[in-house]
């Protein structure tokens, strides 16, 4: 019979399923507000990302105008 490691099958033991920790986790450095919304649009509200996307948008717009009117 083939070894279980060769076939990709593994035996899960109860020790592997135990996710409890001996100590309490350290508190975070910054308090996180639960009422602050987090989601996909939160990243778009960051100024560096908006500057980067604006530069890329202007470059694409300039390339489109060049292709349409100058070629």
N, C-alpha and C positions, 0 to 999 in steps of 0.2 A: 504494500500500500504506500502511496506517495506521502511524503512529509507534508504537514499542514502549512508550512511556511512556503513551500514551492507552489502550492495551488492558489495562494492568496487568501486562504481562509484562516481566521485566527479565533482562538477560544477566548471569550471575554469572561474574566473572573470577577467576583464581587469586589475585589480590591481595586480593580480598574474603574468600577462604577462609583466608588466612593469619592465624592467631590468635596467633602467637608475639609476644613482647614483646622489646624491645631490652635491657631491664634486668629483674632479678629483682623480683618484687613485694615491697612493704614488709612486714615481719613484723607480725602483729596486735598490738594493744596489750595484750590479755589472752590468756594462754595458754589454748587450748581443749583440754579433756581428751577424748580419743577414746573413753574407756570410759563417759562420761556419756551416758545415753540422751536422745535428743531425738525428739520426735514430737508427736502431737496432744494427748496428755494432759499434756505438759510445760507448755503454756500455762495449763492449769487449775490448776496447782500454784502459780501466782503469787498472792500475797495481794491486790493491788488488784483483780484480775479476780474473785477469789472474793467479795470484799466487794461489788463491783458486782452480781454475779449473785445474791448473797444478798438485797440490797435489792430488786432486780427481783422475785425470787421472793416476798418478803414482801408487796410491793405487789399482786402477782397473787393471792396467797392471801387478802389482806384484801378484795380486790374480789370474789373468789368467795364468801367467807363472807358478805359484805354482800348479794350477789345471792341467795344461797340462803336466808338466815335473816331478812333485814330487808325484803325487797321482797315 
